[in-house]
Amino acid sequence: MKKRVGIIILVLLLLILAGGGAAFYYYYSKYINIDAIYPGMTIQGMSVGGMTQEEAKAKVQEYIDKVSQETVTLQVKKKESTFALSDIGLKCTNMDVVEILERQGMSLSVSLK
């Protein structure tokens, strides 16, 4: 009788261990070992979580292109000149921001400068 109880306890422990291993594998493959940027990551307020590196780079480039076309108006006395930001030297100096996000993990939000 003691032998049977021991075998039942051993089988239950093995089932619990197998279930825990399966749960860990599921969590790891779904949330940790992914080919995308972690959920909740932002660049300059833009959500890039769940995107691939290429998708995030395209979104950042689209933002830079949009901002570069915005204009600034300079007015001195009665003279006024309007310039696109790209014409006066606006550029992104840290285009590796997407790689930084992937390396740093889940707790980083980056601003473009």
Secondary structure as GFF3:
##gff-version 3
##sequence-region A 1 113
A	DSSP	alpha_helix	2	27	.	.	.	ID=ss1
A	DSSP	pi_helix	28	32	.	.	.	ID=ss2
A	DSSP	beta_strand	42	43	.	.	.	ID=ss3
A	DSSP	beta_strand	46	47	.	.	.	ID=ss4
A	DSSP	alpha_helix	53	68	.	.	.	ID=ss5
A	DSSP	beta_strand	71	76	.	.	.	ID=ss6
A	DSSP	beta_strand	79	84	.	.	.	ID=ss7
A	DSSP	three_ten_helix	85	88	.	.	.	ID=ss8
A	DSSP	alpha_helix	97	104	.	.	.	ID=ss9
###
